């Protein structure tokens, strides 16, 4: 069994999210939540929130508890990029790219692997 949670248009680059998700990929959910709670990155809070949602989906759909779940897939993709301008000297303007991303977390039962 697999349960999935997606969060779209996160106002953070996919590169910053990947720095965090590479550490928890393949781990048990309990261990991953502990790791995420103590990471110093804001992306860790975003990933933890999505992981909790995936566990809640597994509990509602299949009735499994958190102890038997593992992170089977986790990935961050790029989303739309907002183009903004920053005023500079002598009437010029520099382009600022506000990047966004999508995050997907899939948890599965450890025995079904």
KAQUIWO-V498855 format. One record per pair of residues at least 24 apart in sequence whose ideal C-beta (glycine too) atoms are under 8 Angstrom apart, sorted by sequence separation. I is the first residue (numbers start at 1). J is the second residue. D is the distance in whole Angstrom. If there is no record, write none. Layout:
I&J&D ; I&J&D
This chain:
19&43&7 ; 20&44&5 ; 77&101&6 ; 78&102&8 ; 16&41&7 ; 76&101&5 ; 77&102&5 ; 17&43&5 ; 21&47&6 ; 29&55&6 ; 76&102&7 ; 16&43&5 ; 20&47&5 ; 24&51&8 ; 47&74&8 ; 76&103&5 ; 77&104&8 ; 75&103&8 ; 76&104&8 ; 17&46&7 ; 74&103&8 ; 75&104&6 ; 12&42&7 ; 17&47&7 ; 74&104&7 ; 12&43&6 ; 73&104&7 ; 74&105&5 ; 73&105&7 ; 74&106&7 ; 73&106&4 ; 12&46&7 ; 71&105&7 ; 72&106&5 ; 71&106&7 ; 72&107&6 ; 10&46&6 ; 30&66&6 ; 71&107&6 ; 72&108&4 ; 29&66&5 ; 30&67&7 ; 70&107&7 ; 29&67&8 ; 69&107&5 ; 70&108&6 ; 7&46&7 ; 32&71&6 ; 69&108&7 ; 70&109&8 ; 29&69&4 ; 69&109&7 ; 70&110&5 ; 28&69&7 ; 29&70&7 ; 68&109&6 ; 69&110&7 ; 72&113&7 ; 7&49&8 ; 28&70&5 ; 29&71&7 ; 68&110&6 ; 7&50&5 ; 27&70&7 ; 28&71&8 ; 68&111&7 ; 70&113&7 ; 6&50&8 ; 26&70&7 ; 27&71&6 ; 5&50&5 ; 26&71&6 ; 64&109&6 ; 5&51&7 ; 7&53&8 ; 25&71&6 ; 26&72&8 ; 24&71&6 ; 62&109&8 ; 5&53&4 ; 5&54&4 ; 25&74&5 ; 58&107&6 ; 4&54&6 ; 24&74&7 ; 3&54&5 ; 54&105&5 ; 3&55&8 ; 5&57&6 ; 53&105&8 ; 54&106&7 ; 55&107&6 ; 4&57&7 ; 21&74&5 ; 50&103&5 ; 54&107&5 ; 3&57&4 ; 21&75&7 ; 51&105&5 ; 3&58&4 ; 21&76&6 ; 50&105&5 ; 47&103&7 ; 51&107&8 ; 1&58&7 ; 46&103&7 ; 3&61&6 ; 18&76&5 ; 47&105&7 ; 3&62&7 ; 17&76&4 ; 1&61&8 ; 1&62&5 ; 14&76&4 ; 1&64&7 ; 14&77&6 ; 14&78&5 ; 13&78&8 ; 14&79&8 ; 10&79&8 ; 2&72&7 ; 9&79&5 ; 8&79&7 ; 9&80&7 ; 29&107&6 ; 21&103&8 ; 28&110&7 ; 17&101&6 ; 14&99&7 ; 13&99&4 ; 17&103&6 ; 11&98&7 ; 12&99&8 ; 14&101&4 ; 12&100&7 ; 13&101&6 ; 11&100&6 ; 12&101&6 ; 10&100&6 ; 9&100&5 ; 10&101&5 ; 9&101&8 ; 10&102&7 ; 9&102&7 ; 10&103&6 ; 8&102&5 ; 7&102&7 ; 6&102&7 ; 7&103&5 ; 6&103&7 ; 6&104&5 ; 5&104&8 ; 6&105&8 ; 4&104&7 ; 5&105&5 ; 4&105&7 ; 4&106&5 ; 3&106&7 ; 4&107&8 ; 2&106&6 ; 3&107&5 ; 2&107&7 ; 3&108&8 ; 2&108&5 ; 1&108&7 ; 1&109&5 ; 1&112&6
